[in-house]
Amino acid sequence: MDITPILKDLTNDQFENLLSICVEESFPPFSIIFEEGDQSRHMYILTEGYLKVLYKGNNVGQIDPVSTVGEMGVFTGDIRSARVVTITNCKLLKIMKHDLFELFEKDKDFYIKFQKVMFFDVVHKLRMTNETIAKQSRYISKIENKT
């Protein structure tokens, strides 16, 4: 899958520099990508497949391509807040934190553009989470009204 849409504001050089630090990894269904409590040493860009996000064992969302995965811990320094598991065969581009931050140091414009990508991706995920919570709340209300 083409990752250029989410990185459309990068110059050709910035895009190539980012790709130079990415390592493509493939995972079969039901593989654990991140475990809740893991250290945040890297992030991914999901290029193919679908991921499930579990918080304290509860399914709280799905990540579709093309999207970032694990970016929050990389930028905050916090441990992983959720377990992420493949639903299907997946291909991801792995980006090590130290490599990414080196690029940020070398190119402040890249830093600003990449942060914008992360911001919009996190906002999208937050909206999806809000929709999930709203659906669950409606379901719970229906069950409560039947009893």
VMD Tcl script that builds the backbone (N, CA, C; Angstrom):
set m [mol new atoms 441]
animate dup $m
set s [atomselect $m all]
$s set {name element resname resid chain x y z} {
  {N N MET 1 A 0.849 -1.183 0.000}
  {CA C MET 1 A 0.000 0.000 0.000}
  {C C MET 1 A 0.893 1.244 0.000}
  {N N ASP 2 A 0.394 2.270 -0.570}
  {CA C ASP 2 A 1.115 3.529 -0.709}
  {C C ASP 2 A 0.998 4.336 0.586}
  {N N ILE 3 A 2.130 4.714 1.168}
  {CA C ILE 3 A 2.101 5.513 2.393}
  {C C ILE 3 A 2.194 7.004 2.119}
  {N N THR 4 A 2.353 7.378 0.853}
  {CA C THR 4 A 2.543 8.796 0.541}
  {C C THR 4 A 1.383 9.696 0.953}
  {N N PRO 5 A 0.108 9.232 0.937}
  {CA C PRO 5 A -0.958 10.168 1.323}
  {C C PRO 5 A -0.781 10.764 2.725}
  {N N ILE 6 A -0.382 9.961 3.698}
  {CA C ILE 6 A -0.241 10.527 5.048}
  {C C ILE 6 A 1.030 11.359 5.184}
  {N N LEU 7 A 1.957 11.193 4.248}
  {CA C LEU 7 A 3.219 11.928 4.301}
  {C C LEU 7 A 3.337 12.908 3.143}
  {N N LYS 8 A 2.193 13.350 2.612}
  {CA C LYS 8 A 2.168 14.154 1.393}
  {C C LYS 8 A 2.878 15.500 1.525}
  {N N ASP 9 A 2.999 16.025 2.732}
  {CA C ASP 9 A 3.633 17.334 2.905}
  {C C ASP 9 A 5.159 17.270 2.954}
  {N N LEU 10 A 5.712 16.051 3.016}
  {CA C LEU 10 A 7.164 15.917 3.047}
  {C C LEU 10 A 7.755 16.191 1.667}
  {N N THR 11 A 8.938 16.781 1.641}
  {CA C THR 11 A 9.659 16.921 0.377}
  {C C THR 11 A 10.151 15.538 -0.043}
  {N N ASN 12 A 10.572 15.395 -1.278}
  {CA C ASN 12 A 11.111 14.107 -1.744}
  {C C ASN 12 A 12.289 13.670 -0.883}
  {N N ASP 13 A 13.189 14.608 -0.549}
  {CA C ASP 13 A 14.346 14.270 0.292}
  {C C ASP 13 A 13.913 13.823 1.683}
  {N N GLN 14 A 12.952 14.522 2.271}
  {CA C GLN 14 A 12.461 14.145 3.602}
  {C C GLN 14 A 11.817 12.772 3.566}
  {N N PHE 15 A 11.037 12.509 2.533}
  {CA C PHE 15 A 10.396 11.208 2.380}
  {C C PHE 15 A 11.443 10.110 2.251}
  {N N GLU 16 A 12.443 10.334 1.430}
  {CA C GLU 16 A 13.523 9.354 1.252}
  {C C GLU 16 A 14.302 9.153 2.546}
  {N N ASN 17 A 14.566 10.226 3.277}
  {CA C ASN 17 A 15.270 10.099 4.562}
  {C C ASN 17 A 14.457 9.274 5.555}
  {N N LEU 18 A 13.141 9.481 5.569}
  {CA C LEU 18 A 12.291 8.682 6.454}
  {C C LEU 18 A 12.321 7.219 6.034}
  {N N LEU 19 A 12.152 6.957 4.754}
  {CA C LEU 19 A 12.184 5.565 4.280}
  {C C LEU 19 A 13.513 4.889 4.595}
  {N N SER 20 A 14.599 5.668 4.606}
  {CA C SER 20 A 15.924 5.085 4.858}
  {C C SER 20 A 16.064 4.534 6.280}
  {N N ILE 21 A 15.225 4.998 7.218}
  {CA C ILE 21 A 15.300 4.488 8.596}
  {C C ILE 21 A 14.207 3.470 8.893}
  {N N CYS 22 A 13.363 3.184 7.912}
  {CA C CYS 22 A 12.269 2.224 8.090}
  {C C CYS 22 A 12.729 0.812 7.744}
  {N N VAL 23 A 12.232 -0.145 8.508}
  {CA C VAL 23 A 12.461 -1.558 8.226}
  {C C VAL 23 A 11.098 -2.214 8.076}
  {N N GLU 24 A 10.861 -2.856 6.934}
  {CA C GLU 24 A 9.564 -3.508 6.730}
  {C C GLU 24 A 9.529 -4.827 7.493}
  {N N GLU 25 A 8.430 -5.034 8.221}
  {CA C GLU 25 A 8.212 -6.279 8.950}
  {C C GLU 25 A 6.843 -6.829 8.583}
  {N N SER 26 A 6.750 -8.153 8.522}
  {CA C SER 26 A 5.486 -8.829 8.227}
  {C C SER 26 A 5.097 -9.696 9.413}
  {N N PHE 27 A 3.791 -9.724 9.695}
  {CA C PHE 27 A 3.269 -10.504 10.810}
  {C C PHE 27 A 2.031 -11.274 10.356}
  {N N PRO 28 A 1.903 -12.541 10.794}
  {CA C PRO 28 A 0.678 -13.295 10.504}
  {C C PRO 28 A -0.429 -12.863 11.471}
  {N N PRO 29 A -1.669 -13.324 11.218}
  {CA C PRO 29 A -2.766 -13.011 12.140}
  {C C PRO 29 A -2.467 -13.476 13.571}
  {N N PHE 30 A -2.985 -12.730 14.526}
  {CA C PHE 30 A -2.893 -13.033 15.962}
  {C C PHE 30 A -1.494 -12.846 16.542}
  {N N SER 31 A -0.650 -12.069 15.850}
  {CA C SER 31 A 0.685 -11.739 16.378}
  {C C SER 31 A 0.579 -10.513 17.279}
  {N N ILE 32 A 1.328 -10.530 18.366}
  {CA C ILE 32 A 1.365 -9.376 19.261}
  {C C ILE 32 A 2.410 -8.396 18.733}
  {N N ILE 33 A 1.966 -7.183 18.454}
  {CA C ILE 33 A 2.867 -6.125 17.989}
  {C C ILE 33 A 3.453 -5.390 19.187}
  {N N PHE 34 A 2.583 -5.007 20.111}
  {CA C PHE 34 A 2.987 -4.368 21.364}
  {C C PHE 34 A 2.224 -5.031 22.495}
  {N N GLU 35 A 2.866 -5.111 23.624}
  {CA C GLU 35 A 2.226 -5.606 24.845}
  {C C GLU 35 A 2.064 -4.422 25.787}
  {N N GLU 36 A 0.938 -4.359 26.459}
  {CA C GLU 36 A 0.715 -3.331 27.467}
  {C C GLU 36 A 1.867 -3.366 28.466}
  {N N GLY 37 A 2.484 -2.204 28.720}
  {CA C GLY 37 A 3.593 -2.126 29.665}
  {C C GLY 37 A 4.973 -2.211 29.031}
  {N N ASP 38 A 5.059 -2.549 27.731}
  {CA C ASP 38 A 6.359 -2.587 27.045}
  {C C ASP 38 A 6.974 -1.189 26.985}
  {N N GLN 39 A 8.288 -1.155 26.900}
  {CA C GLN 39 A 8.986 0.108 26.664}
  {C C GLN 39 A 8.693 0.582 25.240}
  {N N SER 40 A 8.689 1.887 25.042}
  {CA C SER 40 A 8.362 2.471 23.738}
  {C C SER 40 A 9.641 2.876 23.010}
  {N N ARG 41 A 10.248 1.917 22.349}
  {CA C ARG 41 A 11.515 2.160 21.647}
  {C C ARG 41 A 11.342 2.368 20.145}
  {N N HIS 42 A 10.135 2.065 19.650}
  {CA C HIS 42 A 9.887 2.205 18.215}
  {C C HIS 42 A 8.403 2.385 17.953}
  {N N MET 43 A 8.106 2.783 16.741}
  {CA C MET 43 A 6.730 2.914 16.279}
  {C C MET 43 A 6.655 2.269 14.906}
  {N N TYR 44 A 5.454 2.178 14.378}
  {CA C TYR 44 A 5.248 1.603 13.055}
  {C C TYR 44 A 4.335 2.486 12.220}
  {N N ILE 45 A 4.415 2.274 10.923}
  {CA C ILE 45 A 3.379 2.720 9.997}
  {C C ILE 45 A 2.778 1.442 9.428}
  {N N LEU 46 A 1.491 1.228 9.677}
  {CA C LEU 46 A 0.794 0.056 9.160}
  {C C LEU 46 A 0.513 0.293 7.677}
  {N N THR 47 A 1.064 -0.563 6.819}
  {CA C THR 47 A 0.875 -0.391 5.376}
  {C C THR 47 A -0.141 -1.362 4.802}
  {N N GLU 48 A -0.272 -2.538 5.418}
  {CA C GLU 48 A -1.240 -3.539 4.957}
  {C C GLU 48 A -1.779 -4.304 6.148}
  {N N GLY 49 A -3.083 -4.605 6.107}
  {CA C GLY 49 A -3.701 -5.406 7.145}
  {C C GLY 49 A -4.414 -4.560 8.182}
  {N N TYR 50 A -4.863 -5.248 9.237}
  {CA C TYR 50 A -5.651 -4.603 10.286}
  {C C TYR 50 A -5.160 -5.065 11.649}
  {N N LEU 51 A -5.179 -4.130 12.592}
  {CA C LEU 51 A -4.734 -4.394 13.955}
  {C C LEU 51 A -5.877 -4.152 14.930}
  {N N LYS 52 A -5.845 -4.885 16.043}
  {CA C LYS 52 A -6.811 -4.713 17.123}
  {C C LYS 52 A -6.058 -4.123 18.311}
  {N N VAL 53 A -6.705 -3.168 18.992}
  {CA C VAL 53 A -6.123 -2.535 20.173}
  {C C VAL 53 A -6.898 -3.001 21.390}
  {N N LEU 54 A -6.183 -3.535 22.364}
  {CA C LEU 54 A -6.785 -4.040 23.596}
  {C C LEU 54 A -6.228 -3.266 24.787}
  {N N TYR 55 A -7.128 -2.762 25.623}
  {CA C TYR 55 A -6.736 -2.059 26.834}
  {C C TYR 55 A -7.287 -2.837 28.015}
  {N N LYS 56 A -6.378 -3.322 28.849}
  {CA C LYS 56 A -6.765 -4.150 30.002}
  {C C LYS 56 A -7.647 -5.313 29.566}
  {N N GLY 57 A -7.303 -5.887 28.405}
  {CA C GLY 57 A -8.004 -7.055 27.887}
  {C C GLY 57 A -9.262 -6.762 27.090}
  {N N ASN 58 A -9.684 -5.506 27.062}
  {CA C ASN 58 A -10.905 -5.135 26.342}
  {C C ASN 58 A -10.566 -4.545 24.972}
  {N N ASN 59 A -11.308 -4.981 23.969}
  {CA C ASN 59 A -11.121 -4.456 22.622}
  {C C ASN 59 A -11.597 -3.009 22.591}
  {N N VAL 60 A -10.688 -2.082 22.329}
  {CA C VAL 60 A -11.052 -0.665 22.322}
  {C C VAL 60 A -10.919 -0.026 20.946}
  {N N GLY 61 A -10.459 -0.783 19.967}
  {CA C GLY 61 A -10.371 -0.175 18.648}
  {C C GLY 61 A -9.649 -1.027 17.634}
  {N N GLN 62 A -9.683 -0.516 16.425}
  {CA C GLN 62 A -9.017 -1.172 15.299}
  {C C GLN 62 A -8.172 -0.129 14.586}
  {N N ILE 63 A -7.027 -0.546 14.091}
  {CA C ILE 63 A -6.168 0.337 13.309}
  {C C ILE 63 A -6.155 -0.178 11.885}
  {N N ASP 64 A -6.505 0.711 10.967}
  {CA C ASP 64 A -6.558 0.384 9.549}
  {C C ASP 64 A -5.340 0.980 8.849}
  {N N PRO 65 A -5.013 0.417 7.683}
  {CA C PRO 65 A -3.923 1.030 6.911}
  {C C PRO 65 A -4.418 2.343 6.292}
  {N N VAL 66 A -3.663 3.242 6.012}
  {CA C VAL 66 A -2.291 3.530 6.363}
  {C C VAL 66 A -2.342 4.410 7.602}
  {N N SER 67 A -1.753 3.934 8.691}
  {CA C SER 67 A -1.841 4.637 9.963}
  {C C SER 67 A -0.599 4.373 10.793}
  {N N THR 68 A -0.320 5.283 11.724}
  {CA C THR 68 A 0.792 5.090 12.637}
  {C C THR 68 A 0.348 4.210 13.802}
  {N N VAL 69 A 1.306 3.517 14.384}
  {CA C VAL 69 A 1.046 2.605 15.492}
  {C C VAL 69 A 2.174 2.764 16.508}
  {N N GLY 70 A 1.818 3.012 17.762}
  {CA C GLY 70 A 2.831 3.095 18.805}
  {C C GLY 70 A 3.526 4.436 18.909}
  {N N GLU 71 A 2.962 5.446 18.255}
  {CA C GLU 71 A 3.604 6.763 18.240}
  {C C GLU 71 A 3.514 7.479 19.579}
  {N N MET 72 A 2.444 7.240 20.339}
  {CA C MET 72 A 2.262 7.980 21.594}
  {C C MET 72 A 3.415 7.731 22.558}
  {N N GLY 73 A 3.762 6.471 22.768}
  {CA C GLY 73 A 4.855 6.160 23.682}
  {C C GLY 73 A 6.196 6.670 23.197}
  {N N VAL 74 A 6.406 6.650 21.893}
  {CA C VAL 74 A 7.667 7.152 21.332}
  {C C VAL 74 A 7.822 8.636 21.647}
  {N N PHE 75 A 6.730 9.389 21.529}
  {CA C PHE 75 A 6.824 10.832 21.738}
  {C C PHE 75 A 6.710 11.251 23.188}
  {N N THR 76 A 6.024 10.458 24.020}
  {CA C THR 76 A 5.875 10.832 25.429}
  {C C THR 76 A 6.923 10.187 26.318}
  {N N GLY 77 A 7.504 9.077 25.850}
  {CA C GLY 77 A 8.451 8.336 26.679}
  {C C GLY 77 A 7.769 7.369 27.632}
  {N N ASP 78 A 6.442 7.323 27.601}
  {CA C ASP 78 A 5.689 6.426 28.476}
  {C C ASP 78 A 5.756 4.988 27.959}
  {N N ILE 79 A 5.446 4.042 28.849}
  {CA C ILE 79 A 5.348 2.644 28.435}
  {C C ILE 79 A 4.095 2.469 27.583}
  {N N ARG 80 A 4.020 1.351 26.891}
  {CA C ARG 80 A 2.861 1.067 26.039}
  {C C ARG 80 A 1.601 0.977 26.894}
  {N N SER 81 A 0.558 1.666 26.444}
  {CA C SER 81 A -0.683 1.713 27.217}
  {C C SER 81 A -1.667 0.628 26.800}
  {N N ALA 82 A -1.371 -0.071 25.700}
  {CA C ALA 82 A -2.318 -1.069 25.207}
  {C C ALA 82 A -1.566 -2.196 24.509}
  {N N ARG 83 A -2.262 -3.305 24.379}
  {CA C ARG 83 A -1.765 -4.429 23.579}
  {C C ARG 83 A -2.286 -4.216 22.159}
  {N N VAL 84 A -1.422 -4.437 21.180}
  {CA C VAL 84 A -1.821 -4.329 19.779}
  {C C VAL 84 A -1.535 -5.670 19.119}
  {N N VAL 85 A -2.564 -6.228 18.481}
  {CA C VAL 85 A -2.495 -7.570 17.901}
  {C C VAL 85 A -2.951 -7.505 16.448}
  {N N THR 86 A -2.307 -8.290 15.589}
  {CA C THR 86 A -2.737 -8.355 14.193}
  {C C THR 86 A -4.045 -9.117 14.089}
  {N N ILE 87 A -4.930 -8.644 13.235}
  {CA C ILE 87 A -6.181 -9.345 12.931}
  {C C ILE 87 A -5.981 -10.183 11.667}
  {N N THR 88 A -5.229 -9.612 10.732}
  {CA C THR 88 A -4.952 -10.244 9.439}
  {C C THR 88 A -3.450 -10.299 9.235}
  {N N ASN 89 A -3.004 -10.825 8.110}
  {CA C ASN 89 A -1.607 -10.664 7.742}
  {C C ASN 89 A -1.331 -9.167 7.642}
  {N N CYS 90 A -0.217 -8.738 8.210}
  {CA C CYS 90 A 0.088 -7.305 8.243}
  {C C CYS 90 A 1.511 -7.032 7.788}
  {N N LYS 91 A 1.674 -5.888 7.160}
  {CA C LYS 91 A 2.993 -5.350 6.847}
  {C C LYS 91 A 3.083 -3.990 7.509}
  {N N LEU 92 A 4.195 -3.800 8.210}
  {CA C LEU 92 A 4.411 -2.548 8.926}
  {C C LEU 92 A 5.817 -2.042 8.658}
  {N N LEU 93 A 5.970 -0.729 8.669}
  {CA C LEU 93 A 7.288 -0.119 8.579}
  {C C LEU 93 A 7.710 0.279 9.986}
  {N N LYS 94 A 8.774 -0.334 10.467}
  {CA C LYS 94 A 9.268 -0.077 11.824}
  {C C LYS 94 A 10.212 1.115 11.800}
  {N N ILE 95 A 9.997 2.044 12.744}
  {CA C ILE 95 A 10.836 3.236 12.869}
  {C C ILE 95 A 11.355 3.292 14.301}
  {N N MET 96 A 12.654 3.172 14.459}
  {CA C MET 96 A 13.258 3.241 15.787}
  {C C MET 96 A 13.248 4.688 16.286}
  {N N LYS 97 A 12.951 4.859 17.554}
  {CA C LYS 97 A 12.848 6.187 18.162}
  {C C LYS 97 A 14.127 6.993 17.962}
  {N N HIS 98 A 15.273 6.401 18.234}
  {CA C HIS 98 A 16.525 7.156 18.144}
  {C C HIS 98 A 16.817 7.598 16.712}
  {N N ASP 99 A 16.473 6.778 15.717}
  {CA C ASP 99 A 16.665 7.160 14.313}
  {C C ASP 99 A 15.743 8.311 13.927}
  {N N LEU 100 A 14.494 8.233 14.369}
  {CA C LEU 100 A 13.522 9.279 14.063}
  {C C LEU 100 A 13.945 10.604 14.688}
  {N N PHE 101 A 14.369 10.545 15.952}
  {CA C PHE 101 A 14.770 11.780 16.627}
  {C C PHE 101 A 16.048 12.363 16.024}
  {N N GLU 102 A 16.902 11.533 15.475}
  {CA C GLU 102 A 18.075 12.028 14.738}
  {C C GLU 102 A 17.639 12.826 13.515}
  {N N LEU 103 A 16.659 12.304 12.790}
  {CA C LEU 103 A 16.129 13.043 11.638}
  {C C LEU 103 A 15.516 14.373 12.083}
  {N N PHE 104 A 14.816 14.375 13.198}
  {CA C PHE 104 A 14.235 15.613 13.716}
  {C C PHE 104 A 15.326 16.652 13.992}
  {N N GLU 105 A 16.437 16.199 14.581}
  {CA C GLU 105 A 17.545 17.112 14.890}
  {C C GLU 105 A 18.168 17.696 13.630}
  {N N LYS 106 A 18.255 16.892 12.595}
  {CA C LYS 106 A 18.894 17.323 11.341}
  {C C LYS 106 A 17.994 18.232 10.513}
  {N N ASP 107 A 16.684 18.074 10.631}
  {CA C ASP 107 A 15.757 18.788 9.750}
  {C C ASP 107 A 14.520 19.214 10.540}
  {N N LYS 108 A 14.536 20.453 11.014}
  {CA C LYS 108 A 13.422 20.971 11.831}
  {C C LYS 108 A 12.119 21.039 11.028}
  {N N ASP 109 A 12.211 21.309 9.732}
  {CA C ASP 109 A 11.013 21.325 8.889}
  {C C ASP 109 A 10.372 19.936 8.840}
  {N N PHE 110 A 11.201 18.900 8.729}
  {CA C PHE 110 A 10.698 17.523 8.764}
  {C C PHE 110 A 10.000 17.256 10.091}
  {N N TYR 111 A 10.608 17.716 11.183}
  {CA C TYR 111 A 10.033 17.534 12.517}
  {C C TYR 111 A 8.620 18.117 12.571}
  {N N ILE 112 A 8.456 19.341 12.100}
  {CA C ILE 112 A 7.152 20.004 12.128}
  {C C ILE 112 A 6.141 19.244 11.275}
  {N N LYS 113 A 6.534 18.849 10.078}
  {CA C LYS 113 A 5.628 18.134 9.180}
  {C C LYS 113 A 5.250 16.759 9.738}
  {N N PHE 114 A 6.211 16.069 10.326}
  {CA C PHE 114 A 5.932 14.747 10.875}
  {C C PHE 114 A 5.011 14.859 12.093}
  {N N GLN 115 A 5.221 15.876 12.911}
  {CA C GLN 115 A 4.351 16.090 14.068}
  {C C GLN 115 A 2.912 16.351 13.621}
  {N N LYS 116 A 2.755 17.063 12.513}
  {CA C LYS 116 A 1.422 17.325 11.966}
  {C C LYS 116 A 0.758 16.010 11.562}
  {N N VAL 117 A 1.505 15.120 10.926}
  {CA C VAL 117 A 0.985 13.801 10.554}
  {C C VAL 117 A 0.528 13.053 11.806}
  {N N MET 118 A 1.376 13.054 12.825}
  {CA C MET 118 A 1.048 12.351 14.070}
  {C C MET 118 A -0.192 12.952 14.713}
  {N N PHE 119 A -0.299 14.272 14.730}
  {CA C PHE 119 A -1.441 14.939 15.333}
  {C C PHE 119 A -2.736 14.517 14.649}
  {N N PHE 120 A -2.773 14.586 13.325}
  {CA C PHE 120 A -3.995 14.226 12.611}
  {C C PHE 120 A -4.326 12.747 12.761}
  {N N ASP 121 A -3.310 11.904 12.823}
  {CA C ASP 121 A -3.561 10.472 12.994}
  {C C ASP 121 A -4.114 10.181 14.386}
  {N N VAL 122 A -3.569 10.825 15.405}
  {CA C VAL 122 A -4.065 10.624 16.772}
  {C C VAL 122 A -5.491 11.166 16.903}
  {N N VAL 123 A -5.771 12.298 16.273}
  {CA C VAL 123 A -7.130 12.846 16.302}
  {C C VAL 123 A -8.101 11.866 15.649}
  {N N HIS 124 A -7.723 11.284 14.529}
  {CA C HIS 124 A -8.570 10.296 13.864}
  {C C HIS 124 A -8.848 9.110 14.797}
  {N N LYS 125 A -7.798 8.623 15.453}
  {CA C LYS 125 A -7.972 7.493 16.371}
  {C C LYS 125 A -8.872 7.871 17.547}
  {N N LEU 126 A -8.733 9.083 18.047}
  {CA C LEU 126 A -9.580 9.541 19.149}
  {C C LEU 126 A -11.044 9.589 18.717}
  {N N ARG 127 A -11.290 10.066 17.527}
  {CA C ARG 127 A -12.670 10.093 17.015}
  {C C ARG 127 A -13.236 8.675 16.907}
  {N N MET 128 A -12.422 7.750 16.404}
  {CA C MET 128 A -12.871 6.360 16.280}
  {C C MET 128 A -13.165 5.775 17.665}
  {N N THR 129 A -12.330 6.079 18.637}
  {CA C THR 129 A -12.545 5.608 20.009}
  {C C THR 129 A -13.832 6.192 20.571}
  {N N ASN 130 A -14.073 7.464 20.327}
  {CA C ASN 130 A -15.315 8.094 20.786}
  {C C ASN 130 A -16.532 7.404 20.185}
  {N N GLU 131 A -16.457 7.054 18.905}
  {CA C GLU 131 A -17.567 6.346 18.260}
  {C C GLU 131 A -17.787 4.970 18.902}
  {N N THR 132 A -16.694 4.279 19.205}
  {CA C THR 132 A -16.793 2.965 19.853}
  {C C THR 132 A -17.449 3.095 21.224}
  {N N ILE 133 A -17.022 4.077 21.982}
  {CA C ILE 133 A -17.597 4.298 23.314}
  {C C ILE 133 A -19.080 4.634 23.202}
  {N N ALA 134 A -19.434 5.470 22.236}
  {CA C ALA 134 A -20.848 5.836 22.053}
  {C C ALA 134 A -21.684 4.609 21.704}
  {N N LYS 135 A -21.196 3.742 20.829}
  {CA C LYS 135 A -21.922 2.517 20.458}
  {C C LYS 135 A -22.085 1.615 21.669}
  {N N GLN 136 A -21.016 1.469 22.452}
  {CA C GLN 136 A -21.098 0.628 23.635}
  {C C GLN 136 A -22.075 1.204 24.650}
  {N N SER 137 A -22.094 2.502 24.800}
  {CA C SER 137 A -23.019 3.149 25.738}
  {C C SER 137 A -24.459 2.934 25.312}
  {N N ARG 138 A -24.728 3.058 24.001}
  {CA C ARG 138 A -26.087 2.819 23.508}
  {C C ARG 138 A -26.497 1.369 23.752}
  {N N TYR 139 A -25.581 0.452 23.540}
  {CA C TYR 139 A -25.860 -0.970 23.760}
  {C C TYR 139 A -26.172 -1.234 25.232}
  {N N ILE 140 A -25.380 -0.664 26.108}
  {CA C ILE 140 A -25.601 -0.835 27.556}
  {C C ILE 140 A -26.942 -0.241 27.960}
  {N N SER 141 A -27.277 0.920 27.404}
  {CA C SER 141 A -28.566 1.546 27.715}
  {C C SER 141 A -29.723 0.663 27.292}
  {N N LYS 142 A -29.629 0.046 26.124}
  {CA C LYS 142 A -30.684 -0.866 25.651}
  {C C LYS 142 A -30.850 -2.048 26.599}
  {N N ILE 143 A -29.737 -2.599 27.046}
  {CA C ILE 143 A -29.785 -3.747 27.961}
  {C C ILE 143 A -30.406 -3.315 29.291}
  {N N GLU 144 A -29.998 -2.162 29.795}
  {CA C GLU 144 A -30.543 -1.667 31.074}
  {C C GLU 144 A -32.044 -1.389 30.976}
  {N N ASN 145 A -32.478 -0.896 29.829}
  {CA C ASN 145 A -33.919 -0.588 29.650}
  {C C ASN 145 A -34.755 -1.844 29.536}
  {N N LYS 146 A -34.160 -2.960 29.148}
  {CA C LYS 146 A -34.899 -4.231 29.037}
  {C C LYS 146 A -35.073 -4.907 30.387}
  {N N THR 147 A -34.259 -4.555 31.347}
  {CA C THR 147 A -34.337 -5.219 32.649}
  {C C THR 147 A -35.221 -4.483 33.624}
}
mol reanalyze $m
mol bondsrecalc $m
mol representation Tube
mol addrep $m
